[in-house]
Amino acid sequence: MTIPAPVKVPVTSNASNEIVFVIDFGAQYTQLIARRVRECQVYCEILPHDTSIAELAKRNPKGIIFSGGPSSVYEEGAPHVDPAVYEIGVPILGICYGQQLMSYQLGGVVRPAEQREYGHAELRVLNPDPLFLGIGERDTILPCWMSHGDKVLEPPPGFEIVATTTSTAVASMANRERNLYGVQFHPEVQHTPFGQDLLRAFLLGPCGCSGTWTAENFIEDAVAKIRAEVGSSGVICGVSGGIDSCCVAALMHRAIGEQLTCIFVDHGLLRKGEADQVRRDFAEAFGIRLIYADVRERFLTRLAGVTDPERKRKIIGEEFVRVFESYASEQKDAAWLAQGTLYPDVIESGGSSKSVTIKTHHNVGGLPSEMNFKVIEPLRLLFKDEARAVAASLGLPDSIVWRHPFPGPGLAIRIIGDVTEAKLTLLQNADAIFMEELKQAGLYREIRQALVVLTSVKTVGVMGDLRTYAYTVALRAVTTEDFMTAKWARIPYDVLETVSSRIVNEVEGVNRVVYDISSKPPATIEWE
């Protein structure tokens, strides 16, 4: 499994001394480009478009990739790069907007397309060297994915056209002497089947990368960086039992040992039997000092009557920190708060200057502005499957490594409306049935995340010849590689029927079960 190093956080690493930068122009797929680079076992970082040339040159990258973006390169205020970037002697690949920008800045012609291309297109290779080596010979037709309203009409001087489509004459261009390349299509998406091979050709060819970045490299480097950053100070780490928090706790424990104190906060919003599982499968297995904080009443009191999901998240985020602070006062030299923040959390919380806040994650935008800790987030730019690879390499048990993601705010954001103890009990029981049946059917690992939502809707039903008026619960299950996009899982009807029957018959207060068949986007995985 390819593992990246975190970016713009206290802990960064680069064991192989091979760095590729992805320059962000506000594209929805920027993080996906980075993911694809990491899948080639090449370390990469995402940087804003206005990063200085001095900073780029100082880091000595092996290559640079320009992302796509929503702007038009010729419009006032459109994001550009310093043209000096083309003179530092580093191979550059421009994708979509990135190709247009490269052409515009180097003397080519970019104009609005008479016929826009959105979706499938057929690419004809004119010259396979070097991006298409091993992918297609001259005149090979390849399927690709386009999404653009502008296009390059004429490439800059010194560039040749490498590939074309019926609507886009310059679908790919290259200046081999200067190691500058551009593609109008999106190699990072699955709809371009050869896209990963093209990125690998760029990384291992012109960039000269060795492709040796691994989970073990990441752990080795992160441990060294954590020790240098933390020094002799104490670190508090909140553990929920999920893969994110357990992974960061195990990593911190390997780095600083007894300086780490883990706090398991039972906020009353956990799944059924979760508290016992955390203590059994994590703390005891690793010998990590774990403080159990029973603060259920405190959280439920704060959440009483709150229905807005953003308020729920912010309340829970603040209470988490306050609980840590109260327990940290008893710990010697506790100056740091370690968190299992992952890259999708940052993106959805508006982690870049050009992104919108989809929902505030309690450990990103939900943290209070004033707190007594410095935050350390060694997994901040890892995707979920990369965190799993690190966790497995650290020796975490399968029960944690393959556990479905569970949000920090817990069941509070799986209850639509106000949170009460009765609703929590109902949801815990329904969730336990769903997980049990998925495991029984051998579907739990195949499905990357499954959950039950207690809706605020009550409907009429008939049970035992009597009229009922009870809650509707929604089942949600998705398959995904990176949790940035997801498809609803095609669970067999007989499994859904069993789950529905058991919930209605065993969980008091529910008389209807529905299945959510929305993909992400447009929906998110969680309902709130």
VENJOUR-V432971 format. One record per backbone hydrogen bond with DSSP energy under -0.5 kcal/mol. NH is the residue of the N-H (numbers start at 1). CO is the residue of the C=O. Records with the same first field share a line. If there is no record, write none. Layout:
# VENJOUR-V432971
NH->CO, CO
This chain:
# VENJOUR-V432971
12->10
17->14
19->17
20->43
21->63
22->45
23->21, 65
24->22, 47
25->23, 68
27->68
30->27
33->29
34->30
35->31
36->32
37->33
38->34
39->35
40->36, 37
41->38
42->37
45->20
47->22, 45
49->24
51->48
56->52
57->53
58->54
59->55
60->56, 57
61->56
62->19
63->19
64->91
65->21
66->93
67->23
75->72
78->75
85->82
86->83
87->84
88->85
91->62
92->179
93->64
94->181
95->66
96->94, 183
98->95
99->96
100->96
101->97
102->98
103->99
104->100
105->101
106->102
107->104
108->103
109->154
111->151
113->149
116->114
117->148
118->116
119->146
121->144
123->121, 142
124->164
125->123, 140
126->162
127->162
132->128
133->130
135->132
136->132
139->125
140->137
142->123, 140
144->121
146->119, 144
148->117
151->111
153->109, 151
154->109
159->156
160->174
162->172
163->172
164->124
165->168
169->167
170->152
171->163, 169
172->163
173->182
174->160
175->180
178->175
179->175
180->175
181->92
182->173
183->94
184->171
185->171
186->145
187->185
189->186
192->189
193->191
195->192
198->194
199->195
200->196
201->197
202->198
203->199
204->200
205->201
207->202
208->205
209->203
213->41
215->1
218->214
219->215
220->216
221->217
222->218
223->219
224->220
225->221
226->222
227->223
228->224
229->225
230->226
231->227
233->230
234->333
235->259
236->336
237->261
238->338
239->263
246->242
247->243
248->244
249->245
250->246
251->247
252->248
253->249
254->250
255->251
256->252
257->253
259->256
260->257
261->235
262->289
263->237
264->262, 291
265->263
266->264, 293
267->265
274->271
277->273
278->274
279->275
280->276
281->277
282->278
283->278
284->279
286->282
287->283
288->283
291->262
292->290
293->264, 291
294->292
295->266, 293
299->295
300->296
301->297
302->298
303->299
304->300, 301
306->303
312->308
313->309
314->310
315->311
316->312
317->313
318->314
319->315
320->316
321->317
322->318
323->319
324->320
325->321
326->322
327->323
328->324
329->325
330->327
331->328
334->331
335->234, 333
336->234
337->374
338->236, 336
339->376
343->382
345->342
346->342
347->343
348->344
349->345
350->347, 356
351->346
355->352
358->348, 356
359->348
361->359
364->361
366->361
367->364
371->369
374->335
376->337
380->377
382->379
387->383
388->384
389->385
390->386
391->387
392->388
393->389
394->390
395->391, 392
396->391
400->397
401->397
402->398
403->400
405->448
410->407
411->269
412->409
413->410
414->411
415->412
416->414, 454
417->307, 415
419->303
420->418
424->420
425->421
426->422
427->423
428->424
429->425
430->426
431->427
432->428
433->429
434->430
435->431
436->432
437->433
438->434
439->435
440->436
441->437
442->439
443->438
444->438
447->443
448->478
449->478
451->476
453->474
454->414
455->453, 472
459->470
461->468
463->466
466->463
468->461
470->459
471->509
472->457
473->512
474->453
475->514
476->451
478->449
479->487
483->485
486->520
487->479
489->477
491->489
495->492
496->492
497->493
498->494
499->495
500->496
501->497
502->498
503->499
504->500
505->501
506->502
507->503
508->506
510->507
511->471
512->471
514->473
516->475
517->515
520->486
523->519
528->413
